[in-house]
Amino acid sequence: MFRYEVLIGLEVHMQINTKSKIFCECSTQFGAEANSNICVICTSQPGVIPILNKKAVEGVIKTGLALNFTINRRCTFARKQYFYPDVPKNYQITQFESPLCSNGKLSIIVNEREKIINIERIHLEEDTGKLLHKIGGKKLNYSLLDLNRAGIGLMELVTKPELSSPQEAVEFLRELKNIVEYLDTSECNMEEGKMRCDVNVSVRIVGQKKLGVRVEIKNMNSISGVKDAITYEVQRHKKILNSGARLVQETRFWDAEEKVTKSMRLKENILDYRYFTEPDLVPLYLSNCFIENLYKQLPELPRIKKARFIKNYNLSEYDASYLTSSKMIAEYYEDALSNLDNKNSVTKLLANWISTELSAKLNASKICITKSPISSKNLSKLISLIQNEIISGKIAKIVFEEMYEKSIDPEIIIKKRGFTRISDESVITEICEKAIIESPNAVAEFKIGKKRAIDAIIGLVMKKSKGQADPKLVNKILIKKLN
Amino acid sequence: MLKSELNDVAFVAKIFINDVEKERYLKSINEMLDYVKILLELDINNLEPTIHVTKLRNIWREDVVKKCSNEVINQILNAAPEKEGNFYKIRKVIES
């Protein structure tokens, strides 16, 4: 048996966040009626000329700047020829020799170790139309074509083959998705096909210089799919190599139902694409000023935000990681915090409520935090009720349940259900007296020196007051009575 | 031109040529290339490669949506050989 080394490269396509398509003014709206967002340009009628969307260029450059890329000041577009019904022009406009961004990097953390993954390029290109091969569950013996997606701007990011396990590929995609969501240059919504990924896998014997035979797995649309497909493909390669047989360079696809990869076609030769400079689009000459201006627009990125959360809010590494794991959660946290007085004393309490109670609820009902039934404002009200000792932590949980269910202000719930803390000494004294009468054993034990016996009596008082009595007062009054 | 380059050209042009034809084509293509070699004598060190014939640069538009009229969309769809609802109906492209 040989020891093998796995090399994985990713090609990630992300739909650039623009309102209109990349070369025409059609809308990019998802889920519109078939062929309703089309025009003479994106259906490629004779004689039409594409006009570049400036915002798409800016989106790619911003992404490049956030990932430490060199921005190429001069770039051109290219035609990539291929014949498939989802490409109406029979070529795709893309970039070949001079992409917008070259040589970037992204740091990932796997098993608590940092690894830098080099990224070759990010270029701008247009998406294809969408083919339908079945309606509902019924397979068709023809295909249907919808060109709404044709001509939507994509950025394609190509890594070096430096990832060496499915876990690293997953971490890379998560980190990339997170950064791009922060930048707001793509929604990265994999379910809507706004982020798709091709995976290149090759396996070679450790120590061998030459790369192994490369297999490309096309069009993965979930991170878990990427993980499963790589795991499967690596096993397949090792099995073939162990048997002494040879691997073929080919394109495969992941069958998510059968959990196997299947051969699609032999990999086309790069000559097949007959790349040449796109004569319909003029070159881009980007000024330093243009690029600097975009650099200034970059938001605070996740790693920096996390460090700031740890430093300014005194949060643990764990809490800060969770809160910055998505832009939306971080925004929710800071929104809620901004509503609170005495911010410094509640940063941790608020973080806990979000990372435990709220996230558990949202996960269970598969709701994104931006659509949380408990608004950041209402959660901050709840936190301030706890902090000001108006309600106990125990009651807060009951109130929280109702807030989630009915999406209302905690103060309304407390008023309606009479949950406010009792801090009237005479009322508490009365409850304490009853509790003492009802706990003769505990009282006896307390009197012979077992101080802990008082806990049972406190418990009874809390029960009688439905958790509303102020525990500090209860303690004080009980001690006074018992001595 | 090398034989390997000729093979590439034939591949891209999707034509099959046999070995006898290859020799013949190679000879005549190289004669043509030799003739235009005269251009290599020009000093172009101070010239930038022409990537586009016009001097226009950075032609772009703002990200604004303007819907194409339904009339034009209908014309586009009606020009298709076959339709089904609003879709283009085409021959099956995936065998499974």
Interface residues (C-beta under 8 A of the other chain):
Chain A: T18 K19 S20 E25 C26 S27 E33 A34 N35 S36 N37 I38 C39 V40 T43 Q45 I51 L52 N53 K54 K55 A56 V57 T76 Y84 P85 L131 L132 H133 K139 L140 N141 Y142 S143 L144 L145 D146 L147 N269 L271 D272 R274 T277 P279 L281 V282 P283 L284 Y285 L286
Chain B: D8 F11 V12 I51 H52 V53 T54 L56 R57 N58 I59 W60 R61 E62 D63 V64 V65 K66 K67 C68 V72 I73 I76 L77 E84 G85 N86 F87 Y88 K89 I90 R91 K92 V93 I94 S96
